[in-house]
Amino acid sequence: MRALPKPEAKIALFSDRDGAIGTATVGSDGRWTLRANKILRKGSHKITARAIDRAGNLSPISTALDLQILTVDLSIDRTSLAEGGTAILTATLAAVSTQDVTVNLALSGTASSADYTLPTSIVIRAGQLTGTAQISGVEDFFAEGAETLVVDVLSVENAVETERSRSRQR
């Protein structure tokens, strides 16, 4: 038999590695949502919960839920890219995921979008550690000085970013 917490009870979540994660109040419908008050370290965690009702009665500690915090990092295979040249941008997970991970990219810098081609995201397929995208410098026959392309992680689906940006000179 499984008991559900009563409305207005407090639910506290804990990580075996990072301690208290946060608390939430149970709604009148028996549901609760918790926004963590800390960022959990990457790697494996065992998450447990405990309820306390309005009278101060504590529930038993729940069975642990295994949680893996996946992180993704960006790297590039060269620091300079000439017109007509290519470079490979790699997104690498800290551990294999059972779901596809999408790394959405934000692009900025002094180079215009006419100076290069690059997809707006990299997908790391389930079961893989890396995904790649090719940056191609467009040969436009204009005499230009060095330009910079900054590739930044805009958002990540099904993982957490670890590094913010990488820049390339053209």
C-alpha positions in Angstrom: 0.0 0.0 0.0 1.2 3.5 -0.9 0.0 6.5 1.0 -0.1 9.9 -0.6 0.8 13.1 1.3 -2.2 15.2 2.6 -2.8 18.7 1.3 -0.5 21.3 2.9 2.1 18.7 3.9 5.7 19.6 3.2 7.8 17.3 1.0 11.6 17.5 1.3 13.9 16.0 -1.3 17.5 14.9 -0.5 20.5 13.7 -2.6 23.0 11.2 -1.2 25.8 13.4 -2.6 24.5 17.0 -2.2 22.1 16.8 0.8 18.9 18.8 1.0 17.6 19.8 -2.5 14.5 21.7 -1.4 11.0 21.5 -0.1 7.5 21.8 -1.6 4.0 22.1 -0.3 1.4 19.6 -1.3 -1.6 21.2 -3.1 -5.3 20.4 -2.5 -5.2 17.9 -5.4 -2.3 16.0 -3.7 0.3 17.2 -6.3 3.5 19.1 -5.6 6.2 20.7 -7.6 9.7 21.4 -6.3 12.3 23.8 -7.8 15.7 22.8 -6.4 17.4 25.4 -4.3 20.9 24.2 -5.4 22.5 22.8 -8.5 23.3 19.1 -8.2 26.8 18.0 -9.0 27.2 16.0 -12.2 27.2 12.3 -11.9 25.0 9.8 -10.1 22.6 10.6 -7.2 20.2 8.7 -5.1 17.2 10.9 -4.5 14.9 10.3 -1.5 11.8 12.2 -0.2 10.2 12.7 3.2 6.9 14.3 4.1 5.9 16.2 7.2 2.3 16.9 7.8 0.8 19.9 9.5 0.9 18.2 12.9 4.6 17.6 12.5 4.5 13.9 11.8 7.3 12.6 9.6 6.8 10.0 7.0 9.4 7.2 6.4 12.1 8.1 4.0 11.1 7.0 0.5 12.9 4.4 -1.6 15.8 6.0 -3.4 15.4 7.0 -7.0 18.6 6.8 -9.1 19.3 10.0 -11.0 22.1 10.8 -13.4 23.0 14.4 -14.0 24.4 14.5 -17.5 26.6 17.4 -18.6 27.7 18.5 -22.0 30.8 20.3 -23.1 31.7 21.9 -26.4 35.1 21.7 -28.1 36.5 22.4 -31.6 39.3 20.8 -33.5 41.1 24.0 -34.6 41.5 27.5 -33.4 41.6 29.2 -36.8 39.4 28.8 -39.8 40.2 30.2 -43.2 37.8 31.0 -46.0 36.9 27.7 -47.6 38.1 25.8 -44.6 36.2 23.6 -42.2 36.3 22.8 -38.5 34.4 20.3 -36.4 32.5 21.4 -33.3 31.9 18.5 -30.9 29.4 18.2 -28.1 30.5 15.6 -25.5 28.4 14.1 -22.7 30.0 13.2 -19.4 28.1 9.9 -19.5 25.9 8.0 -22.0 22.2 9.0 -22.1 19.2 6.8 -22.8 17.6 9.8 -24.6 18.8 12.0 -27.4 20.5 15.2 -26.1 20.1 18.4 -28.2 22.5 21.2 -27.8 21.1 24.4 -29.3 23.7 26.9 -30.4 23.8 30.7 -30.2 26.2 32.4 -32.7 27.8 35.8 -32.4 31.0 37.7 -33.1 32.4 39.9 -35.8 31.9 37.4 -38.6 28.5 37.7 -40.4 26.3 34.7 -41.2 27.4 35.1 -44.8 31.0 34.2 -43.7 30.3 30.7 -42.5 27.7 27.8 -42.4 26.9 26.0 -39.2 23.7 24.2 -38.0 21.9 25.8 -35.1 22.0 22.6 -33.0 24.0 19.4 -32.4 22.2 16.2 -31.5 23.9 13.5 -29.4 22.0 10.3 -30.1 20.9 8.0 -27.3 23.7 5.6 -26.4 26.4 7.9 -27.8 28.8 10.2 -26.0 29.4 12.8 -28.8 27.6 14.6 -31.6 29.3 16.9 -34.1 28.6 19.8 -36.5 30.8 21.1 -39.2 31.6 24.8 -39.4 32.5 25.8 -43.0 34.1 29.1 -43.9 32.5 30.6 -47.0 35.0 31.7 -49.6 33.5 35.1 -50.6 36.6 36.7 -52.4 36.5 39.8 -50.3 39.7 41.0 -48.6 38.8 40.9 -44.9 40.8 41.0 -41.7 40.5 38.5 -38.9 36.9 38.0 -37.7 35.6 36.1 -34.7 32.8 33.6 -34.5 31.6 32.8 -31.0 29.6 29.6 -30.6 27.7 29.5 -27.3 25.4 27.0 -25.8 21.9 28.6 -26.0 20.1 25.7 -24.3 20.4 21.9 -23.8 17.6 19.4 -23.9 18.0 16.3 -21.6 21.4 17.4 -20.1 23.1 20.4 -18.5 25.8 22.6 -20.1 29.2 22.9 -18.5 31.1 25.3 -20.8 29.6 28.6 -22.0 31.4 29.4 -25.3 34.1 28.8 -27.8 35.3 31.3 -30.3 36.9 30.9 -33.6 38.9 33.4 -35.7 38.6 33.7 -39.4 
